[in-house]
Amino acid sequence: MVNNHINYVEFKAKDLEDIKQFYSKAFEWTFTDYGPTYIAFSSSGFEGGFEKTEQNINNGALIVLYHENLEEIKDQIIKLDGIISTDIFSFPGGKRFHFIDPSGNELAIWSDK
């Protein structure tokens, strides 16, 4: 993996079973379940996942970048007036945080380190 490159895309979904059936039948994507609120997909040309939500979905895509040192890149984002919207948290396979850029776009950065 390369620092600062887009590495993953995450979508929101109201019903994970419905969304899994749709994409597997329409596009032959394969899925890995990570509990009741998350599924990851592959065989799409790009790795990604679906997070279960009960909220209205306005823009359901979250672009996820990779960086091996989350504290370092988080400090850089703060210095450049980015806003940390979700602080560093752990998940199966690594850690990540979310930030908002100067235009209001929310992105995430993850690391397996």
C-alpha positions, 0 to 999 in steps of 0.5 A: 500500500502507498501512503496518501493514495485512495485505497478504499471506498465505503458506502452506506446501506439501509439493508445489508442483505438486500445490497449484498444480493443486488451487487452480487447478482448484478455485478458478481461482487463477493462479500465478507461479513464483519458483524451485523453492521458492515460488509466488505466487497471485492471482485469490483476492481476496487476494494470497499464496503457497506456500512449499515445506517438508519439515517437518510443517505444523502451522499453515501460514499466515503473515500478512504485513503491509506497512510502508515502513520495516522498520528502524523497525517492527522497532525498535518491535516489539522495544521492545514485547517482540516477538521477531524470529524471522527477521531482515531478508532480501531476496527477489524484490520486496523485503525482510521479517522475521518476528516473534513476538508476546507470545502466540507468533503468528509474523507477517511484515512486508515492504517494497518500499522 
